[in-house]
Every structure is written in C-alpha cells, then in structure tokens.
Amino acid sequence: RLQATYDQDTGAYGDPNNTWHQALTILGLQAANGDIPQSTVDALLNLQQEDGGWEYSPGFGTGPDNTALAIQALLAANIAPQDAAIASAIEYLKSSQTSAGGWGDSSSNAFALMAINALGQSDQDWSTENGRSPVMELLSYQKANGSFVYTWDFTDDNLMSTSAALLALFNGDYLFDGNDVETASQAALIVAPDNEM
C-alpha cells in the first residue's frame, strides 16, 4: 500500500509538500528494514524552512512537532546528527523552547523529547535558565488519572497525547529497528472507554 503512494517524478510519498508524509514513510521503511529512497530523503530535506524548522505543509508555519519528526526521520535515513540540516533543526528547537522547558502543548513537548532521545541527548541538556526541563514541562500536562491532556484548554483525556508522552518519557523515539522485533520486550496500551473488562 505504501509503495502505491510513491511518485517517481517527485521522489516523494503521498503529498510531496507534506513533512509528515515523507518523515513517517522514512520511519516506516526503516522499521520494516526497507530501502529508503534518497529521493524521499531529499524531498524531506527540501521541505526544511529558513529558520531550520519544518511545516506540516506549506502555509502552516514551522512547528516543533514537525521538526522533531523530521529529525527522527533523517536519523533513520542515516543522516548524521552533525549534518547541517539536523544541526539547524536542533537550533530551531532550542530557539522555540519556552522558559517553562517545553514547546507549548503536550504533543509538541513529547515529539521534541523523542527527537532529543533519538539524538542521544539528555533532557537535562535542554534545561532552561530557570532550571525547567522538557520532562518537567511534559509532566505538567498529566492528569491525576495518569492520562495527558493536549493543553489545559482541553481537559479531556487525550489518547494521542498520552501515548506520545509515555514513549518520550521512557526515553523512546520513533526510530524502530525491525531486526530487534523477536528479542525486544513488547508493551501494549489497552483502552477500555467503558471500563468493562
């Protein structure tokens, strides 16, 4: 199915102007031990903006979640952390980090923390001048019941925010080595909205 979305003319998957289409494709191919076309990596690199970040798609403006996802995809494509594109993206994340230690909402915080994890950096390396770290800020979105909200403006339990936060908090990222499938410990998240189990 994924291969059906590949466009030989653009070298991209899905919408060639969509960061998430290119980044998630690269991450998926890496997880499946598939070949990652250089043209797809180039398509993602060409979407990087002058400020070092990535937009979801043209007109949305750069954002930390898009940028963090792009960093992880470039790492999955064996682009070195010292590469100019990744270095510029790291600078974008640093410049957009708030004094509270995060990036404005739980999902952006989780995605940025996953990129930090994938880069092999410590959350403490990203502490702000007032001592706030990305982990501290991410945990500020957790409710008493354990779930996470997207922002406190929307207080419902948010499954996407919760799953991203848990992955980030346990030092995870979206780089998945398909060779480790048989030996890796596995976990599952069971959602029981009616509490009938």
Solvent accessible surface area in square Angstrom, and as a share of the most:
residue,aa,sasa,rsa
1,R,260,0.95
2,L,69,0.34
3,Q,107,0.48
4,A,92,0.71
5,T,65,0.38
6,Y,63,0.24
7,D,58,0.30
8,Q,158,0.70
9,D,138,0.71
10,T,65,0.38
11,G,3,0.03
12,A,0,0.00
13,Y,6,0.02
14,G,35,0.34
15,D,60,0.31
16,P,49,0.31
17,N,73,0.37
18,N,7,0.04
19,T,1,0.01
20,W,57,0.20
21,H,73,0.33
22,Q,0,0.00
23,A,0,0.00
24,L,86,0.43
25,T,9,0.05
26,I,0,0.00
27,L,8,0.04
28,G,35,0.33
29,L,13,0.07
30,Q,42,0.19
31,A,28,0.21
32,A,79,0.61
33,N,89,0.46
34,G,32,0.30
35,D,133,0.69
36,I,44,0.22
37,P,37,0.23
38,Q,110,0.49
39,S,42,0.27
40,T,0,0.00
41,V,4,0.02
42,D,59,0.30
43,A,13,0.10
44,L,0,0.00
45,L,51,0.26
46,N,121,0.62
47,L,25,0.12
48,Q,39,0.17
49,Q,69,0.31
50,E,186,0.83
51,D,79,0.41
52,G,1,0.01
53,G,0,0.00
54,W,0,0.00
55,E,27,0.12
56,Y,84,0.32
57,S,17,0.11
58,P,86,0.54
59,G,77,0.74
60,F,140,0.58
61,G,37,0.35
62,T,39,0.23
63,G,10,0.09
64,P,22,0.14
65,D,38,0.20
66,N,10,0.05
67,T,0,0.00
68,A,0,0.00
69,L,0,0.00
70,A,0,0.00
71,I,0,0.00
72,Q,0,0.00
73,A,0,0.00
74,L,0,0.00
75,L,24,0.12
76,A,7,0.05
77,A,19,0.15
78,N,140,0.72
79,I,34,0.17
80,A,52,0.40
81,P,54,0.34
82,Q,147,0.65
83,D,58,0.30
84,A,83,0.64
85,A,15,0.12
86,I,0,0.00
87,A,43,0.33
88,S,43,0.28
89,A,0,0.00
90,I,21,0.11
91,E,108,0.49
92,Y,22,0.09
93,L,0,0.00
94,K,94,0.40
95,S,92,0.60
96,S,40,0.25
97,Q,34,0.15
98,T,59,0.34
99,S,80,0.52
100,A,38,0.29
101,G,0,0.00
102,G,0,0.00
103,W,13,0.05
104,G,49,0.47
105,D,18,0.09
106,S,0,0.00
107,S,22,0.14
108,S,7,0.05
109,N,0,0.00
110,A,0,0.00
111,F,20,0.08
112,A,0,0.00
113,L,3,0.01
114,M,0,0.00
115,A,0,0.00
116,I,0,0.00
117,N,22,0.11
118,A,25,0.19
119,L,22,0.11
120,G,69,0.67
121,Q,61,0.27
122,S,51,0.33
123,D,24,0.13
124,Q,120,0.53
125,D,95,0.49
126,W,6,0.02
127,S,42,0.27
128,T,28,0.16
129,E,189,0.85
130,N,101,0.52
131,G,46,0.44
132,R,69,0.25
133,S,1,0.01
134,P,0,0.00
135,V,42,0.24
136,M,86,0.38
137,E,19,0.09
138,L,0,0.00
139,L,80,0.40
140,S,52,0.33
141,Y,19,0.07
142,Q,70,0.31
143,K,51,0.22
144,A,121,0.94
145,N,101,0.52
146,G,33,0.31
147,S,17,0.11
148,F,0,0.00
149,V,0,0.00
150,Y,86,0.33
151,T,24,0.14
152,W,121,0.42
153,D,125,0.65
154,F,135,0.56
155,T,77,0.45
156,D,115,0.60
157,D,78,0.41
158,N,48,0.25
159,L,96,0.48
160,M,157,0.70
161,S,1,0.00
162,T,15,0.08
163,S,47,0.30
164,A,7,0.05
165,A,0,0.00
166,L,63,0.31
167,L,62,0.31
168,A,2,0.02
169,L,47,0.23
170,F,162,0.68
171,N,114,0.59
172,G,15,0.14
173,D,35,0.18
174,Y,74,0.28
175,L,51,0.26
176,F,89,0.37
177,D,63,0.33
178,G,14,0.14
179,N,115,0.59
180,D,68,0.35
181,V,76,0.44
182,E,167,0.75
183,T,121,0.71
184,A,41,0.32
185,S,115,0.74
186,Q,128,0.57
187,A,106,0.82
188,A,94,0.73
189,L,97,0.48
190,I,125,0.64
191,V,86,0.49
192,A,31,0.24
193,P,116,0.73
194,D,108,0.56
195,N,134,0.69
196,E,145,0.65
197,M,179,0.80
